[in-house]
């Protein structure tokens, strides 16, 4: 494996996105690109990304579409279609990557597997504290996070423990639960084989679970990324969940029918328009 394409989803949250991008620019493994999958942000986010493109040691591209409500699956498809790496790593623009994040995901990558990592959650007060102070979270010691945990601003510490590769990572190859695109890696070929995210999932909810379910139906297996490549997830307010019930109903249909592999409305519609001119 050579280049990794890191797809960072964002919407109108420049301070969190800046912290995310700075953590990615400070990685031990430098062989990756960043595609900011922007779900319709305004000029403040555009200006931030333009500045980071000029100064970042890691290549950054900005993939944007008009704000028509929560369309995270759609903008991720558009970014994936533009990616040049053979391996895709999805994360959210309010997640902080520790310096070994890319290197650990590269170590975990294996043909025929997708890899969900896990996360630590910072609460609202802790998030406001670190963003307002400009703290470089990805550079902090375990003692710093222990203090946040003791102050009840951080939900847990266990994900910070590194457990080297072991057989237990393969124990639940068909488990789709708790595999989320705030920290999910897979081969571009596997993503394209299932046609990426299904844009029938409109509004918040379950588009990432649906992707994982269809990957499993296609024969791709789960390999645990826990205790290797966590992210620190900043607090954010809940998205509009008015489509939750409909999306959940559709998800259960996908779980029950292993014949459903390919997204009905997925990434294939963007492949031709993203191809470089010859």
N, C-alpha and C positions, 0 to 999 in steps of 0.2 A: 504494500500500500504506500502511495506517495502522498499527494495532497489531500487534506481533509477540508471539507466545506462546512463552516460553522454558520448555521442559520439562526439569527437572533430576531425573535418576534417582538415588536414594540408598538405602542400607541400612546402618544401624547404624555410621555413621562421622561423628559430630558435628564433630570438629575440621576434617576435610576439607570437610564441607558448609558450615561457617561461612566458611571461606576462599573457597569457591565463591560463596556468596551475597553476601559483602562485595565480591567482584570485580564481580559483576553490579550491585550497588547503586552502583558507582563508574563507570558507563558514560557516555560522551559523549552517546550517543543515549539518551534517557530514555523513549521511547515504546514501552514493552513491559510485559508482565506476566510474573511468574514462577509456575510451577506446580511444586511439589516432588512428584515422583512417587515415593512412598515404598513400597518393596517389603516392608513389614512391620516397620519399625524399632520399637524399644522406647521407653520413656518419655524417655530422655535426648535422643533426636532430636526427639521431640514437644515437649519443653520448649524446645529450641533454636529450633525453627521458630516456636513461639508467641511467643517473645521477638522474633525477627526480624520477624514480622508486625506487631508493635506499633511498631517503630522504623524499619522500612525506608521509604525514599522511593519505592520501586517496589512496586506491589501484589504480595503473595505469597499464594498459596493452597496448602493442604496436602491432597494427594490420597493417601490411605492405604488399604491393604488388609491383611488378616491374613497373617502369615508362614507360607507353605506351601511354602517352598523358593524357588529362583530363578525369579521370574515377571516379569522386567523388561518383556517385551513386553506383558503384561497390564496392568501398572500404567501403562505409557506410553499404552496405548489409553485407559485410564480418564482420564488427565490430558488427552489430546488431545480427548476427548469433552467435557471441561469447559472447554476453551480458548475464548476469545472473539476471539482474533486471526485474521486471514486468512492468516497465515504462521506456520509452526511451526519452532522451532529447538530441536533435541534436543541435550542435553549431559549428561555425568555429574556427579554430585555430588562427585567428587574431581578435577574439572577447574577450572582457573583461567582466567578470561576477561580478556584485556588490555582497556584502556579503549576501544579502537576496535572491539571485537568485534561489538557489535550494529550499529554504523554501517557497518562493512565488509560484514556479511551483508546489510544492507538495500540497499547499493549493488550487491551481486552478484545479488540476487533478480531473476528474470526469468520471465515466463510460459512454461510448458512445460518448465521445468528444475528439477532438484534440485541442491543445492550441498553437497558434502562438504568440510569444512575439514580441516586436518591438525593435528598435535600434536607437542609436545616431551615427552619422558618423563623424569621425575625418578626416580632410583633410591631404594632404601629408606633409605639413609643420608641422602641429601639431603632426602627427604620428612620424616623425623623431625626433622632440623635446622631446617627452615623452620616446621614446624607447632609445635614446642616453643618456638621463639623468637617466634612471632606475627608473623613477617615478612609484610608485605603484598606478596606476590609480583607482583601485577598492576601495582604502582607502581615496580618496580625498573628500573634502566637496563640497557642492553645489556652494560655492563661487569660487572654483577652476574652475569648469566647466562653470560658468558664465563668468569668465575672458576669457576662451578659445572661448566662443561664441561671446563675444564682440570683440575679435581679429579676428573673422571670421574663426576660425580654427575648430569650431564645428557647425554642421548644425542646431541644435535645442536643447532646454532644456526640453520641455514638457514631453518627456518620463520618466524623472526623478521623476515626480509627482506620488505619490502612491494614487490610488483611490480604497478603499476597494471593495470587491466583491459586485456586483450589477446586477440587471436584464439586463442591457444594454449589458452585455457580451454575451448574448444569441441572440441578435437581428439579426445576419446575419449567420444563421447556415449553409448555402450553399455557402458562399462566399469563393472562392479559391484564389483570388488575394491577393498579399502581405502576403502570408504565406510562409516563407522561412526557409530553414534549417540552417540558421545562428542562429535561435532561435525558435525551434519547438519541442513540446512535445506531445507524444501520448502513448497509451498502447501498449506494445509489442504484445499482442494478436491481436490488430487491424492492426498493421504493418504486422504481419505474414498473416493475413486473406486476405490482398490484394497483398501478395507476395513482399512487400517492394518496393524498387526503381526498375524501369524498365530499364535494362541496354541497351535497344534499343536506349535510349537517350545517344548517344556518343558525346564527346566534350562538351563544355560549353553550358548550357542553358536548363531550364525548367524541369529538372528531379524532382525537388522538387515540382513544380506546378502540375506535373502529379501525383505524389504521393497523394497530397491533393485532387485532383479531383477524383481519384479512391476511396479514403477514403469516400468522400461525396457520391459517387455512391453506396458504400457499406452500407450506412446508418449512418456512423459516422458524427457527426456535429461539427461545429466550435464553439469554446468558446474563446472569446478575452482575450489575455494576456497583452494587452496594459495597461499602467498605473499600472503595477504590477511587471513585470519581464523583464526589458529592458537589452540589452547588449550595450556596447560601441564598435563599429566596427572600427577598424583601417583601414586606407587607404591602398589599394593595387592596383597595375596596373591591367588593364583589362586582362582577359584570352583570349586565342584564340577563336574567335567567328565564325569560318568558318562553323560550323555546326548549327548556329543559325536558319537559314531559315528552314532547314529540321526538326529540333527539334520543332520549332514553328508550322509547318504544322501538325506534329504528335500530338502536344498538342491540337490543335483545333479539331482534330478528336476525341480525348478523351472527350473534353468538350461536343461535340455534341451527343455522344453516351453513355447513362447511363448504357448500358449493359457491358461496359468495366470496370471491377473491378480489375481483377487479372493481375499483370505484366506478360508479356510473358516470360521474362528472368529476374527473380528476386532472392530474398533471399533464396528461398527453396533449390537451388543448393548447398548452403553452410551449411545447417543445420546439415546434417549427419556428415560432416567432422569436425564440431565444437563441436559435442557432446562429453562429457567427457567419458574416458574409464571406463568400469565397471569391 
